[in-house]
Amino acid sequence: MRTIVFTVLLLVASNTFMTIAWYGHLKHKDKALLAVILVSWLIALPEYALQVPANRMGSAMMTGTQLKLMQEVITLCVFVVFAWLYLGEKPTWRTAAAFGLVVLAVALVRGDGPKPTEEPVPAEAQVG
């Protein structure tokens, strides 16, 4: 269970960086595109440093499909909060319906594939 919790926390942090990198510049349209691209890359770098270990650790308990769909739900959660607080885009019933459909997709694959057992994460996959 600790592996899944740690995986989720890493994915939330990772997706926060990526959302800022991909969409944070939308409030700064007056900035040069090349500068925005470079700043976005610098913001996105920590995303990879968090995403890769999250997926490596999570794969001890989940299939690749399960990891991806869980990551999509986390991405949507992070983005809805970001869009609301930073971009000023209030969520609508359509936002909630779309989110519900993605959550349904996660529920559908939850039992999909082999049932990985809780095994210790190999030393090379551990963070820290």
Residue frames relative to the residue before (quaternion, step in Angstrom):
aa qw qx qy qz dx dy dz
M 1.0000 0.0000 0.0000 0.0000 0.00 0.00 0.00
R 0.6179 0.5537 -0.3447 0.4390 3.59 1.02 -0.76
T 0.6121 0.5581 -0.3452 0.4413 3.56 1.06 -0.76
I 0.6730 0.4876 -0.3001 0.4682 3.59 0.89 -0.89
V 0.6492 0.5116 -0.3239 0.4603 3.60 0.91 -0.85
F 0.6732 0.4838 -0.2989 0.4726 3.58 0.89 -0.91
T 0.6143 0.5404 -0.3384 0.4649 3.58 1.05 -0.75
V 0.6612 0.5009 -0.3060 0.4673 3.60 0.89 -0.92
L 0.6609 0.5081 -0.3156 0.4533 3.61 0.89 -0.87
L 0.6506 0.4975 -0.3147 0.4798 3.59 0.97 -0.81
L 0.6640 0.5023 -0.3092 0.4596 3.59 0.98 -0.81
V 0.6144 0.5242 -0.3527 0.4726 3.60 1.04 -0.67
A 0.6645 0.4882 -0.3043 0.4769 3.60 0.88 -0.90
S 0.6474 0.5322 -0.3059 0.4518 3.56 0.94 -0.93
N 0.7053 0.4646 -0.2638 0.4660 3.57 0.84 -0.97
T 0.5787 0.5627 -0.3794 0.4522 3.58 1.13 -0.50
F 0.6555 0.4941 -0.3066 0.4819 3.57 0.92 -0.89
M 0.6934 0.4895 -0.2930 0.4402 3.59 0.82 -0.96
T 0.6344 0.5233 -0.3362 0.4591 3.58 0.98 -0.76
I 0.6466 0.4995 -0.3171 0.4815 3.58 0.97 -0.82
A 0.6604 0.5102 -0.3115 0.4544 3.59 0.94 -0.86
W 0.7325 0.4458 -0.2434 0.4534 3.60 0.88 -0.92
Y 0.8338 0.2395 -0.0804 0.4909 3.58 0.92 -0.87
G 0.4964 0.6881 -0.4211 0.3207 3.61 1.17 -0.28
H 0.6487 0.5455 -0.3110 0.4300 3.57 1.09 -0.69
L 0.5025 0.6782 -0.4261 0.3257 3.61 1.18 -0.28
K 0.6646 0.4571 -0.3063 0.5055 3.59 1.20 -0.37
H 0.7133 0.3976 -0.2313 0.5288 3.60 1.28 -0.02
K 0.1084 0.8448 -0.5144 0.0999 3.56 0.86 0.96
D 0.5869 0.5828 -0.3658 0.4266 3.57 1.25 -0.23
K 0.5865 0.5813 -0.3657 0.4294 3.61 1.24 -0.26
A 0.5985 -0.5802 0.4254 0.3526 3.55 -1.18 0.67
L 0.5662 -0.6352 0.4091 0.3295 3.57 -0.93 0.92
L 0.6481 0.5179 -0.3334 0.4478 3.61 0.89 -0.84
A 0.6453 0.5098 -0.3208 0.4698 3.60 0.96 -0.81
V 0.6500 0.5127 -0.3137 0.4650 3.57 0.97 -0.85
I 0.6345 0.5230 -0.3309 0.4630 3.59 0.98 -0.80
L 0.6800 0.4912 -0.2980 0.4556 3.60 0.86 -0.92
V 0.6541 0.4898 -0.3154 0.4824 3.59 0.94 -0.83
S 0.6346 0.5296 -0.3305 0.4557 3.60 0.98 -0.81
W 0.6422 0.5152 -0.3231 0.4666 3.59 0.98 -0.78
L 0.6524 0.5070 -0.3179 0.4651 3.58 0.98 -0.79
I 0.6534 0.4920 -0.3088 0.4854 3.59 1.04 -0.75
A 0.6823 0.5098 -0.2863 0.4388 3.58 1.02 -0.82
L 0.5268 0.6629 -0.4161 0.3316 3.61 1.09 -0.51
P 0.6734 0.4658 -0.3267 0.4721 3.66 0.83 -0.79
E 0.5481 0.6107 -0.4019 0.4063 3.59 1.15 -0.53
Y 0.6812 0.4751 -0.2926 0.4739 3.58 0.88 -0.88
A 0.6420 0.5331 -0.3213 0.4476 3.57 1.03 -0.77
L 0.6978 0.4232 -0.2625 0.5149 3.59 1.22 -0.41
Q 0.6572 0.5458 -0.3056 0.4205 3.59 0.99 -0.88
V 0.6716 0.5187 -0.3142 0.4256 3.58 0.84 -0.94
P 0.6990 0.4286 -0.3066 0.4835 3.66 0.78 -0.82
A 0.5898 0.5646 -0.3753 0.4388 3.60 1.08 -0.63
N 0.6932 0.4642 -0.2810 0.4745 3.57 0.86 -0.91
R 0.6317 0.5320 -0.3385 0.4510 3.57 0.99 -0.78
M 0.6945 0.4554 -0.2776 0.4830 3.59 0.88 -0.93
G 0.6621 0.5292 -0.3031 0.4355 3.57 0.93 -0.90
S 0.6207 0.5710 -0.3454 0.4115 3.57 1.10 -0.64
A 0.5450 0.5953 -0.4060 0.4288 3.59 1.25 -0.17
M 0.7759 0.3228 -0.1590 0.5182 3.59 1.21 -0.53
M 0.7917 0.2488 -0.0993 0.5490 3.58 1.17 -0.58
T 0.5234 -0.5919 0.5012 0.3528 3.52 -1.29 0.36
G 0.6748 -0.4782 0.3675 0.4255 3.58 -1.26 0.21
T 0.6428 0.5212 -0.3155 0.4643 3.58 1.01 -0.81
Q 0.6547 0.5025 -0.3145 0.4689 3.57 0.94 -0.83
L 0.6380 0.5234 -0.3209 0.4648 3.58 0.99 -0.82
K 0.6729 0.5086 -0.3027 0.4438 3.57 0.86 -0.93
L 0.6937 0.4654 -0.2891 0.4676 3.58 0.85 -0.88
M 0.6070 0.5204 -0.3579 0.4823 3.58 1.08 -0.63
Q 0.6414 0.5238 -0.3153 0.4635 3.57 0.99 -0.84
E 0.6402 0.5246 -0.3310 0.4532 3.61 1.01 -0.73
V 0.6329 0.5098 -0.3322 0.4788 3.59 1.00 -0.76
I 0.6484 0.5041 -0.3148 0.4757 3.57 0.95 -0.86
T 0.6267 0.5403 -0.3324 0.4526 3.58 0.97 -0.85
L 0.6797 0.4849 -0.2961 0.4638 3.58 0.88 -0.90
C 0.6284 0.5276 -0.3381 0.4608 3.59 0.98 -0.78
V 0.6703 0.4881 -0.2926 0.4762 3.56 0.87 -0.98
F 0.6874 0.4939 -0.3007 0.4394 3.59 0.87 -0.91
V 0.6300 0.5304 -0.3500 0.4465 3.61 0.92 -0.80
V 0.6583 0.4880 -0.3091 0.4826 3.59 0.93 -0.85
F 0.6540 0.5160 -0.3058 0.4611 3.59 0.93 -0.91
A 0.6772 0.4949 -0.2972 0.4562 3.59 0.84 -0.98
W 0.6687 0.4998 -0.2990 0.4623 3.56 1.01 -0.78
L 0.7635 0.3977 -0.2110 0.4629 3.58 0.75 -1.07
Y 0.7734 0.3656 -0.1907 0.4815 3.59 0.92 -0.87
L 0.7734 0.3375 -0.1806 0.5053 3.57 0.88 -0.94
G 0.4237 -0.7332 0.4415 0.2966 3.58 1.26 -0.23
E 0.4605 0.6674 -0.4497 0.3744 3.58 1.19 0.57
K 0.2717 -0.7903 0.5328 0.1334 3.55 -0.28 1.29
P 0.4769 -0.6662 0.4846 0.3065 3.62 -0.88 0.88
T 0.2210 -0.7674 0.5917 0.1106 3.57 -1.12 0.74
W 0.6917 -0.4290 0.3460 0.4667 3.56 -1.29 -0.02
R 0.6157 0.5440 -0.3534 0.4473 3.60 1.08 -0.60
T 0.5964 0.5447 -0.3484 0.4756 3.56 1.10 -0.71
A 0.6754 0.4915 -0.2875 0.4686 3.57 0.88 -0.95
A 0.6517 0.5108 -0.3195 0.4607 3.61 0.96 -0.82
A 0.6501 0.5068 -0.3135 0.4715 3.59 0.94 -0.87
F 0.6389 0.5203 -0.3151 0.4710 3.56 0.98 -0.87
G 0.6422 0.5366 -0.3144 0.4480 3.58 0.96 -0.86
L 0.6481 0.5155 -0.3171 0.4622 3.58 1.02 -0.77
V 0.6480 0.4951 -0.3254 0.4786 3.59 1.01 -0.73
V 0.6264 0.5179 -0.3334 0.4777 3.59 1.00 -0.77
L 0.6168 0.5326 -0.3377 0.4709 3.59 1.04 -0.73
A 0.6238 0.5308 -0.3380 0.4635 3.61 1.00 -0.76
V 0.6367 0.5148 -0.3270 0.4719 3.59 0.99 -0.79
A 0.6504 0.5139 -0.3150 0.4622 3.57 0.94 -0.87
L 0.6471 0.5381 -0.3215 0.4340 3.59 1.01 -0.78
V 0.7595 0.3630 -0.2181 0.4938 3.62 0.96 -0.73
R 0.3860 0.7547 -0.4702 0.2456 3.55 1.24 -0.10
G 0.7665 0.3287 -0.1869 0.5191 3.56 0.93 -0.81
D 0.4463 0.7195 -0.4307 0.3125 3.57 1.30 0.07
G 0.8251 0.2791 -0.1833 0.4557 3.54 -1.15 0.60
P 0.7310 -0.4050 0.3006 0.4597 3.52 -1.32 -0.10
K 0.4181 -0.6805 0.5449 0.2553 3.53 -1.20 0.58
P 0.2300 -0.7874 0.5528 0.1466 3.60 -0.11 1.22
T 0.3554 -0.7187 0.5546 0.2226 3.54 -1.10 0.71
E 0.5577 -0.5821 0.4577 0.3751 3.55 -1.18 0.47
E 0.0687 0.7795 -0.6144 0.1006 3.51 -0.42 1.27
P 0.5758 -0.5667 0.4257 0.4076 3.55 -1.08 0.49
V 0.4789 -0.6486 0.5085 0.3023 3.55 -1.06 0.75
P 0.5039 -0.6543 0.4581 0.3289 3.62 -0.82 0.94
A 0.6439 -0.5650 0.3580 0.3715 3.58 -1.08 0.77
E 0.6807 0.4983 -0.3088 0.4393 3.62 0.92 -0.80
A 0.6678 0.4848 -0.3012 0.4779 3.60 1.23 -0.32
Q 0.5727 0.6154 -0.3806 0.3854 3.58 1.22 -0.31
V 0.3902 -0.6926 0.5601 0.2331 3.50 -1.23 0.65
G 0.8017 0.3251 -0.2264 0.4477 3.54 -1.02 0.81
